[in-house]
Amino acid sequence: MIFGLDGVEIGLIIVFLCLFGAILSGFPVAFAIGGAAVISFAIIAGLDESGLLIHQAIDTGSQAYRDLVNSGTNPNSITIFRNPDLPRVGYPVFPQGWETALDRNISFIVNRMNERVLAGQSIETLLAVLMFVMMGITLERSKIAEDLLTTMARVFGPMPGGLAVSVVVVGAFLAASTGIVGATVVTMGLLSLPTMLRNNYSPELATGVIAASGTLGQIIPPSIVIVLLGTLAGDLYATAQEARATAAGCTDALTYLGKPAVVSVGTLFQAAMLPGILLAMLYGLYALGYAFLNPSKAPPVMSEPGTGPVIMRQDALAWFVGAPVILFGALFLAAQVNLVGSQDVSVNSHTETLRSASLRTNVGPECQASMIELHGQEAWDRAVAEQEQINATGGGSTVVDLNEEEVIEARLANIADAPPIGPGIATLFIIGALVLATGRGVMALADPRPLIVGAFGLVLLLLVDVLFITPVTLAGATVMIMAIPAIIALIGIVAAAKRMAQNDLLRVVFPPLVLIVAVLGSILGGITNPTPAAALGAAGAIMLAAYRRLKDEDKSGKIIINSTFAIAIMILLGANFDLRINQEVVTFETWVAYIVALAAYLYAFFGLLFALWTLLRTSVLGPVVRETAKVTSMVFTILIGSQLLNLVVISFGGEEYIQDFLMSFDNEFKVFLIVMLVLFVLGFVLDFLEIIYIVIPIVGPVIYGGSFDPKWVTIMIAVNLQTSFLTPPFGFALFYLRGVAPKEVTTTHIYRGIIPFVGIQVLGLMILWLFPGIVTIIPDMIPR
């Protein structure tokens, strides 16, 4: 033994020193990790071959060990940390020799590359990383951040600390649209920092708020951190819960937990929304509090007024706040009294439903005792009663066979019970009404008659739907009946949109906001998974950037706008018509809808090609593709290198040693607190990618193998990793900001500036620790 340390402990120290030295060497991190793995394995193998690395394991052949097992102790729970008094025996850290470990590592890394990088199940989710990166870089190149910062400065600048608040707002907005920390920090550093310094803002506040706001993209969806963490969390949680169930004497996790042990990236996006908003609010409150205590270091700034019409406060409250509250309140009440809802009236003539109790009760005594301890005696008794009732009424499934008359009768009953307004019409009504209300609030003194016409059209749309449209009305007939009210409503909506375009804030915010709603709405609403949504976001960002370039050249952007309408037409037709033309009987209206949808698709595709040509012609597409390829290649190379480093740690028993240490603490909260502290400290010297791919797989089986909600665990880790961008000496946000800061801003200013925001992130973690419902409330409200 060297210095009285266990051989595995020395191996872990060697791995850490090699990794730390490789990162400091100046080589790209993506290659430094793989190099550290090779070097550390060679050193450990050499020391093991020399007989210098001896692992002191528990002697399983000793009488003391046998007595402990015979007393009823689970052998899997016996470790050198829980039972330090048991006799030890020395083994090499490579029990079968380093050659066998090397062969196993090489085979495993090849299989894992194929599974995780080339053709495995997780590759589809990892493709979302590429799409989100491209989306973010494209939007960053389209100068959206510049427009947002200028506009928000006009809105918040006149209040004390207003410029800092505007940076937080823009940072949150860019986080939801780009998610690229480097691009956000550099852009805000170039545009906002000189303005804040010219207006006598404290350099510490200015640099701190820019660096911190730029990191919001790591937690506010669509977040690359959450995508990468989600691919790991799903596997770790499922595997850890299976091991937990086995240890409890149950056959699988579903039996033990009463629910599947799964967690998806889409669910994590839902869980991350409120924590991201919470951090942004804490940043803004700190800026306002700083300005209140130090008014001379964060003074109000009067900027040039915008070119749009002036909005009075009473109009803003009435139309921007009051109208949406009334509309959504009315929609909620209508849904409660069955005026709005699903109009599906289909009836299955043959249905077979598997009935099951809330918990599986056909288990052994050991599993039963474990389930009662987990769920409580009341839940177990309820499940037993449910199973007895199921058995008494014919077993575990119910079969319903209806004849033709019964099917017709059931269908008529469904038609009679169906709500008069479908969700599609209700959604279109709400969207149209919000546009009209916003148009009225923007120009309250303008002629209201076009908007009144639009409101009359929307009301007429509802009346026609209630009086003339039934759940069994053909889609073609529905379109013909709805055409006139829709055209009347469209007159007012177009007029309102033109008024909205005259407002600086809406003109800047509305286009990327639509893209954010389309991408995040499809994910958070459970409509699709992150990869198709990311592809939609990348295509939308390309078209948005092209439209901005055409406007800069004083050219028409009608092709881009019409392509957007074409996409909307495709969505409406797909939602209301059966577009399958490969059936035996295809109706005339199906052919018409299919042809129109195909024409819309071809036009939208042409618009995308035109957008790509515009970006290529204006020298935007090339840098976007190169930067996307560089960032994505770095992520995947780090993935491969970190897998290799993990295999090195596993090969000499380091992973098992760390897990045994953590599991020696019987308190789950204490174990998780230790892990969070370790991650926080590692954030000072490692990037979030290295922590995700090197550290999380080692500690994951422990922290995901308990009773904590996996969504809460993952979001807590994500917020913790966000601090790695701010903590010196290797906080990347600090490097980005240092590179674009003026000469009068020193590194000391930047370091002092980020300290309060690191404290705010710790405060955010404490709030999430004390109130985990902040993380789980949205996923619980949205059924998947």
C-alpha positions in Angstrom: 0.0 0.0 0.0 1.2 3.5 -0.8 0.8 6.2 1.9 -1.5 3.8 3.7 -4.2 4.3 1.0 -6.2 1.5 -0.5 -5.3 0.6 -4.1 -8.7 1.7 -5.4 -8.3 5.1 -3.7 -4.9 5.6 -5.3 -6.5 4.6 -8.7 -9.2 7.3 -8.2 -6.6 9.9 -7.3 -4.6 9.0 -10.4 -7.6 9.3 -12.7 -8.6 12.7 -11.2 -5.0 14.1 -11.5 -4.7 12.8 -15.1 -8.1 14.4 -16.0 -7.2 17.7 -14.3 -3.8 17.8 -15.9 -5.2 17.0 -19.4 -7.7 19.8 -19.1 -5.0 22.2 -18.0 -2.7 21.1 -20.8 -4.4 23.3 -23.4 -5.6 20.4 -25.6 -9.2 20.5 -26.6 -11.3 19.1 -23.7 -13.0 16.6 -26.0 -9.7 14.9 -26.7 -8.2 15.5 -23.3 -10.7 13.3 -21.6 -9.9 10.3 -23.8 -6.2 11.0 -23.4 -6.6 11.1 -19.6 -8.4 7.8 -19.7 -5.5 6.1 -21.7 -2.8 7.6 -19.5 -4.5 6.9 -16.2 -5.1 3.3 -17.2 -1.5 2.8 -18.2 -0.3 4.2 -14.9 -2.7 2.1 -12.8 -1.9 -1.0 -14.8 1.9 -0.4 -14.4 1.5 0.0 -10.6 -0.8 -3.0 -10.4 1.8 -5.1 -12.4 4.4 -4.0 -9.9 2.3 -5.2 -7.0 1.9 -1.7 -5.5 -1.8 -1.4 -5.7 -3.6 -3.6 -3.3 -7.3 -3.4 -2.6 -8.3 -4.4 1.0 -11.6 -6.2 0.5 -13.7 -8.0 3.1 -12.7 -11.6 3.6 -15.9 -13.5 2.6 -14.4 -16.7 3.8 -13.9 -15.5 7.4 -16.1 -16.8 10.3 -17.1 -13.2 11.2 -18.5 -12.6 7.7 -20.4 -15.9 7.8 -21.9 -15.1 11.2 -23.1 -11.7 9.9 -24.7 -13.3 6.9 -26.3 -16.0 9.0 -27.8 -13.3 11.2 -30.0 -12.2 8.3 -27.9 -9.4 6.9 -28.1 -9.0 3.1 -24.6 -9.8 1.6 -25.1 -7.0 -0.9 -25.3 -4.5 2.0 -22.0 -5.6 3.6 -19.2 -3.2 2.7 -15.9 -2.0 4.1 -17.7 1.3 5.0 -20.6 -0.3 6.8 -18.6 -3.0 8.4 -15.0 -1.7 9.0 -14.3 -4.3 11.7 -14.6 -7.4 9.4 -11.4 -9.2 8.5 -9.8 -8.0 5.2 -7.9 -9.7 2.5 -5.7 -8.1 -0.1 -6.4 -8.4 -3.9 -4.9 -6.7 -6.9 -7.1 -3.9 -8.3 -7.2 -5.9 -11.5 -8.2 -9.3 -10.2 -7.9 -11.0 -13.6 -5.0 -8.9 -14.8 -4.9 -5.6 -16.6 -4.8 -7.4 -20.0 -8.3 -8.8 -19.4 -9.6 -5.4 -18.2 -8.2 -3.7 -21.3 -9.8 -6.3 -23.6 -13.1 -5.9 -21.8 -12.9 -2.1 -22.0 -12.2 -2.0 -25.7 -15.1 -4.3 -26.5 -17.4 -2.3 -24.3 -16.5 1.1 -25.7 -17.0 -0.2 -29.3 -20.5 -1.6 -28.3 -21.4 1.6 -26.4 -20.3 3.8 -29.4 -22.6 1.8 -31.6 -25.4 2.0 -29.0 -25.1 5.7 -28.0 -23.6 7.4 -31.0 -24.2 5.4 -34.2 -27.4 3.3 -34.1 -28.8 2.8 -30.6 -32.1 3.8 -29.1 -30.8 7.0 -27.6 -29.4 8.3 -30.9 -32.8 9.8 -31.8 -32.9 11.8 -28.6 -29.3 12.9 -29.0 -30.1 14.1 -32.5 -32.2 16.8 -30.8 -28.9 18.2 -29.5 -27.8 18.9 -33.1 -31.2 20.4 -34.0 -31.4 22.7 -30.9 -27.7 23.8 -31.5 -28.5 24.7 -35.1 -31.7 26.5 -34.0 -29.8 28.5 -31.4 -26.9 29.5 -33.6 -29.2 30.4 -36.5 -31.3 32.7 -34.3 -28.1 34.2 -32.8 -26.9 35.1 -36.3 -30.2 36.7 -37.2 -29.6 39.6 -34.7 -32.7 38.8 -32.7 -30.7 39.4 -29.4 -29.7 42.8 -30.6 -33.3 43.8 -31.3 -34.5 42.4 -28.0 -31.9 44.2 -26.0 -32.7 47.5 -27.6 -36.4 47.1 -27.2 -36.3 45.8 -23.6 -34.0 48.7 -22.6 -36.7 51.1 -23.7 -39.3 49.2 -21.6 -37.3 48.7 -18.4 -34.6 51.4 -18.7 -36.5 54.2 -17.0 -36.7 52.3 -13.7 -33.8 52.0 -11.2 -31.8 48.9 -12.2 -33.9 48.7 -15.4 -31.0 47.9 -17.7 -30.0 44.9 -15.6 -33.6 43.7 -15.5 -33.8 44.0 -19.3 -30.7 41.8 -19.6 -32.4 39.2 -17.4 -35.6 39.3 -19.5 -33.6 39.0 -22.7 -31.5 36.3 -21.2 -34.6 34.2 -20.4 -36.1 34.9 -23.8 -32.9 33.8 -25.6 -32.7 30.8 -23.3 -36.1 29.6 -24.6 -35.2 30.3 -28.2 -31.4 29.6 -28.5 -30.1 27.9 -25.4 -26.5 28.5 -26.4 -24.7 30.0 -23.4 -21.6 31.2 -25.4 -23.6 33.1 -28.0 -26.0 34.6 -25.5 -23.2 35.9 -23.1 -21.1 37.2 -26.0 -24.0 39.0 -27.7 -25.2 40.6 -24.4 -21.6 41.4 -23.4 -21.0 43.3 -26.7 -24.3 45.1 -26.8 -25.4 45.7 -23.1 -22.1 46.0 -21.2 -20.8 49.2 -22.8 -24.3 50.8 -22.5 -24.5 49.9 -18.8 -21.0 51.2 -18.1 -21.8 54.5 -20.0 -24.8 55.0 -17.7 -22.7 54.6 -14.6 -23.7 51.0 -13.8 -21.5 49.1 -11.4 -19.1 46.9 -13.4 -19.7 44.1 -10.9 -23.5 44.3 -11.4 -23.3 44.6 -15.1 -20.9 41.7 -15.6 -22.6 39.5 -13.1 -26.1 39.9 -14.5 -24.9 39.3 -18.1 -22.9 36.2 -17.2 -25.7 34.8 -15.0 -28.6 35.6 -17.4 -26.6 33.9 -20.2 -26.6 30.6 -18.3 -30.4 30.4 -18.1 -30.3 28.5 -21.4 -28.9 25.5 -19.4 -32.2 25.1 -17.4 -35.0 26.8 -19.4 -36.2 24.4 -22.2 -35.1 23.6 -24.8 -32.0 22.9 -22.8 -29.1 20.8 -24.1 -28.1 20.0 -20.6 -31.6 18.5 -20.0 -31.5 16.6 -23.3 -28.1 15.0 -22.3 -29.1 14.4 -18.7 -32.4 12.9 -19.8 -30.8 10.3 -22.0 -28.8 9.2 -19.0 -31.5 9.6 -16.3 -33.9 7.3 -18.1 -31.5 4.4 -18.2 -30.1 5.1 -14.7 -33.5 5.4 -13.1 -34.9 2.2 -14.7 -31.8 0.2 -13.9 -31.5 1.5 -10.3 -35.2 0.9 -9.5 -35.0 -2.7 -10.9 -32.0 -3.3 -8.5 -34.0 -1.7 -5.7 -37.0 -3.9 -6.4 -34.8 -7.0 -6.5 -33.2 -6.1 -3.2 -36.7 -5.7 -1.7 -37.6 -9.2 -2.8 -39.8 -8.2 -5.8 -39.5 -9.5 -9.3 -39.4 -6.1 -11.0 -39.8 -2.3 -10.5 -43.3 -2.2 -11.8 -44.4 -4.7 -9.1 -42.6 -2.8 -6.3 -43.4 0.8 -7.3 -46.8 0.2 -8.7 -45.9 2.3 -11.8 -43.3 2.0 -14.6 -39.8 3.3 -13.8 -39.5 5.7 -16.7 -38.5 9.3 -17.2 -38.4 11.1 -20.5 -36.7 14.2 -21.9 -40.2 15.7 -22.6 -41.2 15.2 -19.0 -38.0 16.8 -17.8 -38.7 19.8 -20.1 -42.0 20.2 -18.3 -40.3 19.9 -15.0 -37.7 22.5 -15.8 -40.1 25.3 -16.8 -40.9 26.7 -13.3 -37.3 26.3 -11.9 -36.0 28.3 -14.9 -38.5 31.0 -14.4 -37.8 31.0 -10.7 -34.1 31.7 -11.3 -34.8 34.4 -13.8 -37.1 36.1 -11.2 -34.5 35.8 -8.5 -31.9 37.5 -10.8 -34.3 40.3 -11.6 -35.2 40.8 -7.9 -31.6 41.0 -7.0 -31.0 43.6 -9.7 -33.9 45.7 -8.4 -32.8 45.3 -4.7 -29.2 46.3 -5.7 -30.6 49.4 -7.4 -32.7 50.3 -4.4 -29.7 50.0 -2.0 -27.2 51.5 -4.4 -29.1 54.0 -6.6 -26.0 55.6 -7.9 -24.6 52.3 -9.2 -27.8 51.3 -11.1 -29.5 54.5 -12.1 -32.6 54.8 -14.3 -31.8 55.4 -18.0 -34.1 57.4 -20.3 -33.7 56.0 -23.8 -35.1 57.3 -27.1 -38.8 56.5 -27.5 -39.9 53.9 -29.9 -41.5 54.6 -33.3 -44.8 52.9 -32.5 -47.9 54.5 -30.9 -47.9 55.3 -27.2 -49.8 52.8 -25.0 -51.6 54.1 -22.0 -51.4 52.2 -18.7 -55.2 51.7 -18.4 -55.3 50.4 -22.0 -52.4 48.0 -21.3 -54.1 46.7 -18.1 -57.5 46.3 -19.9 -56.4 44.6 -23.1 -53.1 43.0 -22.3 -54.1 41.6 -18.8 -57.9 41.8 -18.4 -58.9 40.5 -21.7 -56.7 37.3 -21.6 -57.8 36.6 -18.0 -61.5 36.8 -19.1 -60.9 34.7 -22.2 -59.1 31.9 -20.4 -61.5 32.0 -17.5 -64.4 31.7 -19.8 -62.7 28.8 -21.6 -62.2 27.0 -18.2 -65.8 27.5 -17.2 -67.0 26.3 -20.5 -65.0 23.2 -20.2 -66.4 22.6 -16.7 -70.0 22.7 -17.9 -69.3 20.6 -21.0 -69.7 23.4 -23.5 -66.1 22.8 -24.8 -64.4 19.4 -25.0 -63.6 16.4 -27.1 -66.2 15.5 -29.7 -65.0 12.0 -30.3 -68.1 9.7 -30.7 -66.4 6.6 -31.9 -67.6 3.2 -30.5 -65.7 -0.1 -30.5 -67.9 -3.1 -31.1 -65.4 -5.3 -29.4 -63.2 -4.1 -26.5 -61.1 -6.1 -24.1 -59.9 -4.2 -21.1 -57.4 -5.6 -18.7 -58.4 -4.8 -15.2 -55.8 -4.6 -12.5 -55.5 -3.5 -9.0 -53.6 -0.3 -8.0 -50.8 -2.6 -6.8 -49.8 -6.2 -7.7 -50.8 -8.4 -4.8 -49.6 -11.8 -6.1 -46.2 -11.5 -4.5 -44.1 -13.3 -2.0 -44.0 -12.4 1.8 -40.7 -10.5 1.5 -42.0 -8.3 -1.4 -45.3 -7.8 0.4 -43.6 -6.5 3.5 -41.4 -4.2 1.3 -44.4 -2.9 -0.6 -46.4 -2.2 2.6 -43.4 -0.3 3.9 -43.2 1.8 0.7 -46.9 2.4 0.0 -48.4 2.0 3.5 -50.9 -0.6 4.9 -53.9 1.3 3.7 -52.8 1.3 0.0 -52.0 -2.4 0.2 -55.4 -3.3 1.8 -57.1 -1.2 -1.0 -55.2 -3.1 -3.7 -56.1 -6.5 -2.1 -59.8 -5.5 -2.0 -59.6 -4.3 -5.6 -58.1 -7.6 -6.7 -60.7 -9.6 -4.8 -63.4 -7.7 -6.5 -61.8 -8.3 -9.9 -61.6 -12.0 -9.2 -65.2 -12.2 -8.0 -66.5 -10.5 -11.2 -64.8 -12.8 -13.7 -61.1 -12.3 -13.6 -58.6 -9.8 -14.8 -60.2 -8.6 -18.1 -63.6 -7.3 -19.2 -64.8 -8.1 -22.7 -67.6 -6.0 -24.4 -69.2 -7.3 -27.7 -71.8 -5.1 -29.2 -74.1 -6.0 -32.1 -74.9 -3.5 -34.9 -78.0 -2.0 -33.1 -76.1 -1.5 -29.9 -73.2 0.2 -31.7 -75.7 2.6 -33.3 -77.4 3.2 -30.0 -74.1 3.9 -28.2 -72.9 6.2 -31.0 -76.2 8.2 -30.8 -75.7 8.5 -27.0 -72.2 9.7 -27.5 -73.4 12.3 -30.0 -76.0 13.5 -27.6 -73.5 13.8 -24.8 -70.8 15.5 -26.9 -70.1 19.2 -26.1 -71.3 21.6 -28.7 -67.9 23.2 -29.3 -64.8 21.2 -30.2 -61.3 22.0 -28.9 -60.1 23.0 -32.3 -62.7 25.8 -32.8 -62.2 26.9 -29.1 -58.5 27.2 -29.7 -58.9 29.2 -32.9 -61.4 31.5 -31.1 -59.0 32.1 -28.2 -56.1 32.8 -30.5 -58.1 35.2 -32.7 -59.6 37.0 -29.6 -56.1 37.5 -28.2 -54.9 39.0 -31.4 -57.9 41.3 -31.6 -57.4 42.3 -27.9 -53.7 43.0 -28.5 -54.4 45.0 -31.6 -56.9 47.1 -29.7 -54.5 47.7 -26.8 -51.6 48.7 -29.1 -53.7 51.4 -30.8 -56.6 52.2 -28.5 -57.4 55.5 -30.3 -57.6 54.0 -33.8 -60.8 53.1 -35.6 -62.3 50.1 -33.7 -64.7 49.1 -36.5 -62.4 46.5 -38.2 -61.7 44.9 -34.8 -65.5 44.9 -34.1 -66.1 43.1 -37.4 -63.4 40.5 -36.4 -65.0 40.0 -33.0 -68.4 39.6 -34.7 -66.9 36.9 -37.0 -65.4 35.0 -34.0 -68.7 35.0 -32.2 -70.5 34.0 -35.4 -68.0 31.2 -35.7 -69.0 29.8 -32.3 -72.7 30.2 -33.0 -72.4 28.4 -36.4 -70.4 25.6 -34.7 -73.1 25.2 -32.0 -76.2 25.4 -34.3 -75.1 23.7 -37.5 -72.0 21.6 -36.8 -72.3 18.2 -35.1 -69.6 15.7 -34.2 -70.6 13.6 -37.3 -70.6 16.5 -39.8 -68.2 15.8 -42.6 -65.0 17.8 -42.6 -65.7 19.2 -46.1 -69.1 20.4 -45.1 -67.7 21.9 -41.9 -65.2 23.9 -44.0 -67.9 25.2 -46.3 -70.2 26.2 -43.4 -67.4 27.8 -41.4 -66.0 29.7 -44.4 -68.0 32.9 -44.2 -67.6 33.4 -40.4 -63.9 32.6 -40.7 -63.5 35.2 -43.5 -65.3 37.9 -41.4 -63.1 37.1 -38.4 -60.0 37.1 -40.6 -60.7 40.7 -41.7 -60.4 41.9 -38.1 -57.5 39.7 -37.3 -55.5 41.0 -40.2 -56.2 44.6 -39.2 -55.1 43.8 -35.6 -51.9 42.1 -36.9 -51.1 45.2 -38.9 -51.5 47.4 -35.8 -49.4 45.0 -33.7 -46.6 45.3 -36.3 -46.4 49.0 -35.6 -45.4 48.3 -32.0 -41.6 47.9 -31.5 -41.9 45.4 -28.7 -44.4 43.2 -30.5 -42.6 43.4 -33.8 -39.4 42.2 -32.2 -40.8 39.6 -29.8 -43.7 38.1 -31.8 -41.8 36.1 -34.5 -39.4 34.3 -32.1 -42.2 33.9 -29.6 -44.3 32.0 -32.1 -41.3 29.7 -32.8 -40.8 29.1 -29.0 -44.5 28.3 -28.6 -44.5 26.0 -31.5 -41.4 24.1 -30.3 -42.0 24.0 -26.6 -45.8 23.7 -26.9 -45.5 20.5 -28.9 -43.1 19.1 -26.3 -44.7 20.3 -23.1 -48.2 19.4 -24.4 -47.1 15.8 -25.1 -47.9 16.2 -28.8 -44.4 15.0 -29.9 -41.0 14.2 -28.5 -38.1 16.6 -28.5 -36.4 15.4 -31.7 -39.2 16.3 -34.2 -39.8 19.5 -32.2 -36.2 20.4 -32.5 -36.3 19.8 -36.3 -39.3 22.1 -36.4 -37.4 24.7 -34.4 -34.3 24.5 -36.7 -36.4 24.9 -39.8 -38.3 27.8 -38.2 -35.1 29.5 -37.1 -33.8 29.2 -40.7 -36.9 30.8 -42.1 -36.9 33.5 -39.4 -33.3 34.4 -40.0 -33.9 34.5 -43.8 -36.8 36.8 -43.3 -34.7 39.1 -41.2 -32.0 39.2 -43.9 -34.5 40.0 -46.6 -35.8 42.9 -44.6 -32.2 44.2 -44.1 -31.9 44.2 -47.9 -35.3 45.9 -48.3 -36.6 42.9 -50.2 -39.9 41.2 -49.9 -40.3 38.4 -47.4 -43.7 37.2 -48.7 -42.3 33.8 -49.7 -41.3 33.1 -46.1 -44.6 34.4 -44.7 -46.6 32.4 -47.2 -44.6 29.3 -46.3 -45.5 29.8 -42.7 -49.2 30.0 -43.7 -48.7 26.8 -45.7 -47.4 25.0 -42.7 -50.5 26.2 -40.7 -52.7 24.9 -43.5 -51.0 21.5 -43.4 -51.5 21.3 -39.7 -55.2 22.2 -39.9 -55.9 19.8 -42.8 -54.0 17.0 -41.0 -56.1 17.6 -37.8 -59.5 17.6 -39.5 -59.2 15.3 -42.6 -58.2 11.7 -43.1 -55.5 12.2 -45.7 -54.8 8.5 -46.3 -55.4 7.9 -50.0 -54.2 4.3 -49.9 -57.5 3.0 -48.6 -60.0 1.0 -50.7 -62.6 3.8 -50.7 -61.3 7.4 -50.9 -64.0 10.2 -50.8 -63.9 13.3 -53.0 -63.3 15.6 -50.0 -60.3 13.4 -49.0 -58.8 13.8 -52.4 -59.4 17.6 -52.3 -57.9 17.9 -48.8 -54.9 15.7 -49.8 -54.2 17.8 -52.9 -54.4 21.0 -50.9 -52.2 19.6 -48.2 -49.7 18.3 -50.8 -49.6 21.7 -52.4 -49.1 23.4 -49.0 -46.3 21.0 -48.2 -44.5 21.6 -51.6 -44.8 25.4 -51.1 -43.5 25.1 -47.5 -40.6 23.0 -48.7 -39.9 25.6 -51.4 -39.9 28.3 -48.8 -37.4 26.4 -46.7 -35.1 26.0 -49.7 -35.5 29.7 -50.5 -34.6 30.5 -46.9 -31.5 28.3 -47.1 -30.5 30.0 -50.4 -31.0 33.4 -48.8 -28.8 32.6 -45.9 -26.2 31.0 -48.2 -26.2 34.1 -50.4 -25.7 36.4 -47.5 -22.9 34.3 -46.0 -24.9 33.2 -42.9 -25.5 29.5 -43.7 -21.8 28.6 -43.9 -20.8 29.8 -40.5 -24.0 28.4 -39.0 -23.3 24.9 -40.4 -19.7 25.0 -39.3 -20.4 26.2 -35.8 -23.2 23.6 -35.5 -20.9 20.8 -36.6 -18.1 22.0 -34.3 -20.4 22.1 -31.2 -22.1 18.8 -32.0 -18.8 17.1 -32.7 -17.4 18.3 -29.4 -20.5 16.9 -27.5 -20.2 13.5 -29.2 -16.5 13.3 -28.8 -16.8 14.1 -25.1 -19.4 11.4 -24.9 -17.0 8.8 -26.3 -14.0 10.0 -24.2 -16.0 10.1 -21.0 -17.3 6.6 -21.6 -13.7 5.5 -21.9 -12.8 7.2 -18.7 -15.8 5.6 -17.0 -14.7 2.2 -18.1 -11.2 2.8 -16.6 -12.8 3.7 -13.3 -15.1 0.6 -13.5 -12.2 -1.7 -14.4 -10.3 -1.3 -11.2 -13.4 -1.1 -8.9 -13.6 2.6 -8.5 -17.2 2.9 -9.4 -18.3 0.2 -6.9 -16.0 1.8 -4.2 -17.7 5.2 -4.6 -21.2 3.7 -4.6 -20.4 1.6 -1.5 -19.2 4.8 0.2 -22.4 6.7 -0.7 -24.7 3.8 0.3 -23.0 3.6 3.7 -25.1 6.6 4.7 -28.6 5.3 5.5 -30.2 8.7 5.1 -31.3 9.4 1.4 -31.2 13.1 1.9 -27.7 13.0 3.3 -26.5 10.9 0.3 -28.0 13.3 -2.2 -26.7 16.3 -0.3 -23.2 14.9 -0.5 -23.6 14.3 -4.2 -24.8 17.8 -4.8 -21.9 19.3 -2.8 -19.4 17.2 -4.9 -21.1 18.3 -8.1 -20.9 21.9 -7.0 -17.2 21.7 -6.1 -16.4 19.8 -9.4 -18.1 22.7 -11.2 -15.2 24.9 -10.3 -12.8 22.7 -12.4 -14.9 20.7 -14.8 -17.4 21.6 -17.5 -21.0 20.4 -17.3 -20.4 17.9 -20.1 -17.6 16.2 -18.3 -19.7 16.1 -15.1 -22.7 14.6 -16.9 -20.8 11.9 -18.7 -18.1 11.1 -16.1 -19.6 11.7 -12.7 -23.4 11.1 -13.1 -23.0 7.5 -14.4 -21.0 6.7 -11.3 -23.3 8.3 -8.7 -26.5 7.8 -10.7 -27.3 4.2 -9.5 -27.3 5.5 -5.9 -29.2 8.8 -6.2 -31.7 7.3 -8.7 -32.1 4.1 -6.7 -34.0 5.6 -3.8 -37.5 7.0 -3.3 -36.9 10.5 -4.7 -38.8 11.6 -7.8 -36.4 11.2 -10.7 -37.7 14.5 -12.3 -36.8 16.4 -9.1 -33.3 14.7 -8.9 -32.5 15.5 -12.5 -33.6 19.1 -12.3 -31.7 19.6 -9.1 -28.6 18.3 -10.9 -29.3 20.5 -13.9 -29.5 23.7 -11.7 -26.4 22.7 -9.9 -24.5 22.2 -13.2 -25.6 25.6 -14.3 -23.2 27.0 -11.7 -20.3 25.4 -13.4 -20.6 28.2 -16.0 -20.1 30.9 -13.4 -17.7 29.4 -10.8 -14.0 30.4 -11.3 -11.4 29.5 -12.5 -13.0 27.5 -15.3 -16.5 29.1 -15.6 -17.0 29.3 -19.4 -19.4 32.2 -19.1 -16.6 34.1 -17.4 -14.2 33.3 -20.3 -16.8 34.4 -22.9 -17.5 37.7 -21.1 -13.8 38.4 -20.5 -13.2 38.1 -24.2 -15.7 40.8 -25.2 -15.5 43.1 -22.1 -13.9 46.6 -22.5 -10.4 47.1 -21.1 -11.7 49.0 -18.1 -13.6 45.9 -16.9 -11.1 43.7 -15.1 -11.2 40.0 -14.3 -11.6 40.9 -10.7 -14.7 42.9 -11.6 -16.2 39.8 -13.3 -15.3 37.4 -10.4 -16.8 39.8 -7.8 -19.8 40.3 -10.0 -20.8 36.6 -10.3 -20.4 35.8 -6.6 -24.0 37.1 -5.7 -25.4 35.2 -8.6 -23.7 31.9 -7.6 -25.3 32.6 -4.2 -28.7 33.1 -5.9 -28.4 29.8 -7.6 -27.6 28.1 -4.3 -30.7 29.8 -2.9 -32.7 28.5 -5.9 -31.4 25.0 -5.1 -32.5 25.4 -1.5 -36.0 26.6 -2.6 -36.3 23.5 -4.9 -35.1 21.3 -2.1 -37.7 22.7 0.4 -40.5 22.9 -2.2 -40.1 20.0 -4.7 -43.6 20.7 -6.0 -42.2 23.5 -8.0 -40.5 20.8 -10.2 -43.3 18.3 -10.3 -46.5 20.4 -10.6 -46.4 20.9 -14.4 -45.6 17.3 -15.3 -48.4 16.2 -12.9 -50.9 18.5 -14.5 -50.1 17.5 -18.1 -51.1 13.9 -18.9 -48.7 12.1 -21.2 
